[in-house]
Amino acid sequence: MMVSLEEKIRRLLNIKNEEEAKIKLKKLESGQEFMAEYYALHAYLAISAHLLPQGWMWCWRGLDKNPKDKQLLYTMDYINNELGRDGFPTRFSTSIKNRLEQQRIQIKAAEREKTTILQGTMEIANQMHTISKGTTRLGVINHTLNYYPAYLGYASDYTWPISREMREPGFNNTLKRFTADIVPFYDLFHFHFGKTLTLDHADLDVIKQQRKGTIMHHWGSEVRLLSTARRTNPYAKVKIADEKMLKQNLAFLSGKIPHCIVADEEMYQYVKDYYQKVSIVPLMIDLEKYKPPEVSHPVQNRPLRIVHAPTSPEIKGTPHVVNAIEKLKSEYSFEFILIQKMSHEQARKEYEKADLVIDQLHIGSYGLLAVESMAMGKPVICWISDYMKEKYPSDLPLITANPDSIEKILRSILQDPEQLGEIGQKSRMYTEEHHDMLKNSQQILNIYKEELSANDLS
């Protein structure tokens, strides 16, 4: 009879079930005893939750500190076998043929059953997860690695919260060892937000030496230059004012990575003079998860429900939104919901109940909140600069407002809320045309194929 991976690990660790593992972990954590057993128990719990890459991550972290621990070595072997990694060179294995000291092997993408991609190391607007999901459906293996998990609770294949450890002396060397051990498993590395596997980007040379592909995906504040933004957007604001640093980072990354991806023309203007090639792929969502309500209640029979979700209040223009709302409260009956510090799933439930969503009033382009809300058939207020109006598709249904006009725009909607119904219908149609996960993932897959071909890995 076949023994499941979970059962193998349970026998190896001499535990009866998940509850016993959790009790043991709690004792170890209370005593600050982060010994080999601590990592092995975490690996077991990850495996029990069908999170094999995360189980591998826990084993690796434990073995980096306890390289001869038999429980961790056997668990790592079991996981690698399940992930199809048996035979790859690695420092950590009970099998002699797998050890890194043996002759190194290079397995090209064409020799694998499926091309393997690793995305990392910061999740932005759930896009790593969505790209992974979409491209996996199209036939590749696409894993995600997140070093910076946040309250939004986005899913990832590997999660390693490094915020505390990264301040410790020598931690970058730990990440260099991690790089050496994980790079052989993947054909191409799709990085996001200017982050890579190590803090000093030394991993980029390792990846290049092994003739693997690399792509950088830029999203916003890590490249947005106020001086450039102000040329086309009088309301522009940025999180990072140090343009010299931003330009230095762009010059360095583009010198190591020839190809980058951005979501729209607003982002394109910051990176176009640096990278050899820039591709524009719009934001994407799984439209099956975001649908208009089956039954809608006429807005004329109840107070309008307005929702605003500022992840960065100053950039989103939240003070102007709140000021306008306060002025209008005495004249009109409506609900205003300010969503903050909620998980992504909790926030989505609030968007579902909204009649009107306010995105941002400064950036001049729209983001994930607008896309998700439009997919649910919600009208969205957002500042779109004249420059971006010319760049976006002509059927863009957003209601445009800026800090100077938000009160006036809200007033016109409160006076005539029935106009929102048609805008909501057009919003859903727009996302189906321009933000569908499978359509846009095909664009990403084409970029992967191009990069793999350029590195002779296809």
VENRA-V123887 format. One record per residue. RES is the residue in three letters. SS is DSSP state (2 for helix, 1 for strand, 0 for the rest). Layout:
BEGIN
res = {RES:RES}
ss = {SS:SS}
END
This chain:
BEGIN
res = {MET:MET:VAL:SER:LEU:GLU:GLU:LYS:ILE:ARG:ARG:LEU:LEU:ASN:ILE:LYS:ASN:GLU:GLU:GLU:ALA:LYS:ILE:LYS:LEU:LYS:LYS:LEU:GLU:SER:GLY:GLN:GLU:PHE:MET:ALA:GLU:TYR:TYR:ALA:LEU:HIS:ALA:TYR:LEU:ALA:ILE:SER:ALA:HIS:LEU:LEU:PRO:GLN:GLY:TRP:MET:TRP:CYS:TRP:ARG:GLY:LEU:ASP:LYS:ASN:PRO:LYS:ASP:LYS:GLN:LEU:LEU:TYR:THR:MET:ASP:TYR:ILE:ASN:ASN:GLU:LEU:GLY:ARG:ASP:GLY:PHE:PRO:THR:ARG:PHE:SER:THR:SER:ILE:LYS:ASN:ARG:LEU:GLU:GLN:GLN:ARG:ILE:GLN:ILE:LYS:ALA:ALA:GLU:ARG:GLU:LYS:THR:THR:ILE:LEU:GLN:GLY:THR:MET:GLU:ILE:ALA:ASN:GLN:MET:HIS:THR:ILE:SER:LYS:GLY:THR:THR:ARG:LEU:GLY:VAL:ILE:ASN:HIS:THR:LEU:ASN:TYR:TYR:PRO:ALA:TYR:LEU:GLY:TYR:ALA:SER:ASP:TYR:THR:TRP:PRO:ILE:SER:ARG:GLU:MET:ARG:GLU:PRO:GLY:PHE:ASN:ASN:THR:LEU:LYS:ARG:PHE:THR:ALA:ASP:ILE:VAL:PRO:PHE:TYR:ASP:LEU:PHE:HIS:PHE:HIS:PHE:GLY:LYS:THR:LEU:THR:LEU:ASP:HIS:ALA:ASP:LEU:ASP:VAL:ILE:LYS:GLN:GLN:ARG:LYS:GLY:THR:ILE:MET:HIS:HIS:TRP:GLY:SER:GLU:VAL:ARG:LEU:LEU:SER:THR:ALA:ARG:ARG:THR:ASN:PRO:TYR:ALA:LYS:VAL:LYS:ILE:ALA:ASP:GLU:LYS:MET:LEU:LYS:GLN:ASN:LEU:ALA:PHE:LEU:SER:GLY:LYS:ILE:PRO:HIS:CYS:ILE:VAL:ALA:ASP:GLU:GLU:MET:TYR:GLN:TYR:VAL:LYS:ASP:TYR:TYR:GLN:LYS:VAL:SER:ILE:VAL:PRO:LEU:MET:ILE:ASP:LEU:GLU:LYS:TYR:LYS:PRO:PRO:GLU:VAL:SER:HIS:PRO:VAL:GLN:ASN:ARG:PRO:LEU:ARG:ILE:VAL:HIS:ALA:PRO:THR:SER:PRO:GLU:ILE:LYS:GLY:THR:PRO:HIS:VAL:VAL:ASN:ALA:ILE:GLU:LYS:LEU:LYS:SER:GLU:TYR:SER:PHE:GLU:PHE:ILE:LEU:ILE:GLN:LYS:MET:SER:HIS:GLU:GLN:ALA:ARG:LYS:GLU:TYR:GLU:LYS:ALA:ASP:LEU:VAL:ILE:ASP:GLN:LEU:HIS:ILE:GLY:SER:TYR:GLY:LEU:LEU:ALA:VAL:GLU:SER:MET:ALA:MET:GLY:LYS:PRO:VAL:ILE:CYS:TRP:ILE:SER:ASP:TYR:MET:LYS:GLU:LYS:TYR:PRO:SER:ASP:LEU:PRO:LEU:ILE:THR:ALA:ASN:PRO:ASP:SER:ILE:GLU:LYS:ILE:LEU:ARG:SER:ILE:LEU:GLN:ASP:PRO:GLU:GLN:LEU:GLY:GLU:ILE:GLY:GLN:LYS:SER:ARG:MET:TYR:THR:GLU:GLU:HIS:HIS:ASP:MET:LEU:LYS:ASN:SER:GLN:GLN:ILE:LEU:ASN:ILE:TYR:LYS:GLU:GLU:LEU:SER:ALA:ASN:ASP:LEU:SER}
ss = {0:0:0:0:2:2:2:2:2:2:2:2:2:0:0:0:0:2:2:2:2:2:2:2:2:2:2:2:2:2:0:0:0:0:0:2:2:2:2:2:2:2:2:2:2:2:2:2:0:0:0:2:2:2:2:2:2:2:2:2:2:2:2:2:2:0:0:0:0:2:2:2:2:2:2:2:2:2:2:2:2:2:0:0:0:0:0:0:0:1:0:0:0:0:0:2:2:2:1:0:0:0:0:0:0:0:0:0:2:2:2:0:0:0:0:1:1:1:1:1:1:0:0:0:0:0:2:2:2:2:2:2:2:2:2:2:2:0:0:0:1:1:1:1:1:1:0:0:0:0:0:0:0:0:0:0:0:1:1:0:0:0:0:0:2:2:2:0:0:0:2:2:2:2:2:2:2:2:2:2:2:2:2:2:2:0:0:1:1:1:1:1:0:0:0:0:0:0:0:0:0:0:2:2:2:2:2:2:2:0:0:0:1:1:1:1:1:0:0:0:0:0:0:0:0:2:2:2:2:2:2:2:0:0:0:0:0:0:0:0:0:0:2:2:2:2:2:2:2:2:2:2:2:2:2:2:0:0:1:1:1:1:0:0:2:2:2:2:2:2:2:0:0:0:0:0:1:1:1:1:0:0:0:0:1:0:0:0:0:0:0:0:0:0:0:0:0:0:2:2:2:0:0:1:1:1:1:1:0:0:0:0:2:2:2:2:0:2:2:2:2:2:2:2:2:2:2:2:2:0:0:0:0:1:1:1:1:1:0:0:0:0:0:2:2:2:2:2:2:2:2:2:0:0:0:1:1:1:0:0:0:0:0:1:0:0:0:2:2:2:2:2:2:2:2:0:0:0:1:1:1:1:0:1:0:2:2:2:2:2:2:0:0:0:0:0:0:0:1:1:0:0:0:0:0:2:2:2:2:2:2:2:2:2:2:0:2:2:2:2:2:2:2:2:2:2:2:2:2:2:2:2:2:2:0:1:2:2:2:2:2:2:2:2:2:2:2:2:2:2:2:2:2:2:0:0:0:0}
END
